[in-house]
Amino acid sequence: MNDLRLITGGFFLLKFTTFGQTINLTNTMIYTLCYVSKAAENLNASSVEDIFLTTQSNNTQKNISGILIYGMGNFFQVLEGEETVVEKLYEDYIKDDPRHSDIFEVIRRKTETPIFETYSSLFTIVKTTKQLEHIKAYLKQHRINSTGEKLGRLLNPFLLEL
């Protein structure tokens, strides 16, 4: 299975900028969790599609934004949202999912500004290099902190596969 898939999503955060300072009207920090994992060897295209459909539905219901990419037998996911919601999803479901293993956490922390807050309010499955390059361009343009830059570098191997 040599395809590449990506799901993205966004949410709304009430805030405004005054005198160069961003004020978060929801008065909460956003939590970002990013990991890379190895897909199970018996995973087929239908199973990957099931993962994307489930992710799209669950993340929308839970108001979680971010991206999920499958390529080269690996998953790459960024989850952004309320800390308790993201952590529960990660600890209770993602880490125990037998469809992947060797989970490596890249980022796991609170942030004032979500990386993908202005990317998309809908989930999309991306299958082409051009679409993935769009994500990298977005990350480059919206360099809020070093996290966006780090994520951009982590996407490079997925770009090479197509």
C-alpha positions in Angstrom: 0.0 0.0 0.0 2.0 3.0 -1.3 -0.6 5.7 -0.9 -0.6 8.8 1.4 -3.6 10.0 3.2 -4.1 13.0 5.4 -7.0 14.2 7.5 -7.1 17.8 8.7 -9.5 19.7 10.9 -9.9 22.9 12.8 -12.0 24.5 15.4 -13.0 28.0 16.5 -11.2 29.8 19.3 -12.5 33.2 20.4 -9.7 35.7 20.6 -8.7 39.1 19.4 -5.5 41.1 19.1 -5.0 44.5 20.7 -1.8 46.5 20.9 0.0 43.6 19.4 -1.1 41.2 22.1 -3.5 38.3 21.4 -6.2 37.9 24.0 -7.8 34.5 24.3 -11.5 35.0 25.1 -12.1 31.4 26.1 -9.4 31.8 28.7 -8.0 28.3 28.1 -4.9 27.0 26.7 -5.0 24.6 23.8 -3.3 21.2 24.2 -1.1 19.8 21.3 -0.2 16.2 21.1 1.8 14.9 18.1 3.1 11.3 17.6 4.5 9.0 15.0 3.7 5.3 15.0 4.3 2.1 13.0 1.2 0.7 11.2 0.4 -3.0 11.9 1.9 -5.2 9.2 -1.5 -6.7 8.4 -3.1 -3.3 7.9 -4.8 -3.1 4.4 -6.3 -0.2 2.5 -9.7 -0.9 3.9 -8.5 -0.7 7.4 -6.7 2.6 6.8 -9.9 4.0 5.3 -11.8 2.8 8.4 -9.2 4.7 10.6 -9.8 7.9 8.6 -13.6 7.7 8.8 -13.5 7.0 12.5 -11.0 9.8 13.1 -13.0 12.2 11.1 -16.2 11.5 13.0 -14.6 11.3 16.5 -12.4 14.4 16.2 -15.3 16.5 14.8 -17.6 15.5 17.7 -14.8 16.2 20.2 -13.8 19.5 18.7 -10.3 18.3 18.1 -8.3 19.8 15.2 -5.0 18.6 13.6 -3.8 16.2 10.9 -3.5 12.5 10.5 -1.2 11.1 7.8 -0.6 7.5 6.7 2.4 6.7 4.5 5.5 4.4 4.3 3.8 2.1 6.8 3.6 4.8 9.5 1.0 7.2 11.0 1.8 10.8 11.8 -0.9 12.6 13.9 -1.3 16.0 15.5 -4.2 16.5 17.9 -5.2 19.9 19.2 -8.0 20.7 21.6 -9.0 20.8 25.2 -6.3 18.9 27.2 -8.6 16.5 29.0 -10.3 15.5 25.8 -7.1 15.1 23.8 -5.4 13.1 26.6 -8.4 10.8 27.1 -8.6 10.1 23.4 -4.8 9.4 23.3 -4.6 7.4 26.5 -7.8 5.4 26.2 -8.0 4.7 22.5 -5.0 5.7 20.4 -2.3 4.1 22.5 -4.3 0.8 22.9 -5.2 0.5 19.2 -3.7 -2.7 17.8 -3.6 -1.3 14.3 -0.3 0.5 15.2 2.6 0.2 17.5 6.0 1.8 18.4 4.3 5.1 19.3 6.9 7.9 19.6 5.6 11.2 21.1 7.0 14.3 19.4 5.0 17.0 21.2 2.8 16.8 24.3 2.1 20.2 25.8 -0.2 23.2 26.3 0.0 26.1 23.9 -1.8 29.5 23.6 -2.1 29.3 19.8 -3.0 26.0 18.0 -0.9 25.2 15.0 -3.9 24.3 12.8 -6.4 26.8 14.2 -6.8 28.6 10.8 -6.1 25.7 8.4 -9.5 24.2 8.0 -12.8 23.8 9.9 -13.5 20.6 7.9 -11.7 17.3 7.8 -10.1 16.3 4.4 -8.3 13.3 3.2 -5.2 14.3 1.2 -3.7 11.9 -1.3 -1.3 13.9 -3.4 2.1 15.5 -2.9 0.6 18.9 -3.9 -1.9 18.7 -1.1 0.7 17.7 1.4 3.0 20.6 0.2 0.0 22.9 0.9 0.2 21.7 4.5 3.9 22.4 4.7 3.4 25.9 3.1 0.7 26.6 5.7 3.0 25.6 8.5 5.8 27.7 7.1 3.5 30.7 6.7 2.0 30.3 10.2 5.2 29.9 12.2 3.8 30.7 15.6 6.6 29.0 17.4 9.2 26.3 16.8 6.5 23.6 16.9 5.1 24.5 13.5 8.7 24.4 12.1 9.4 21.0 13.7 6.1 19.6 12.3 7.1 20.8 8.8 10.4 19.0 9.0 8.6 15.8 10.1 6.4 15.9 7.0 9.4 15.7 4.6 9.6 11.9 4.5 5.9 11.7 3.6 6.5 14.2 0.7 9.4 12.0 -0.6 7.1 8.9 -0.9 4.9 10.3 -3.6 
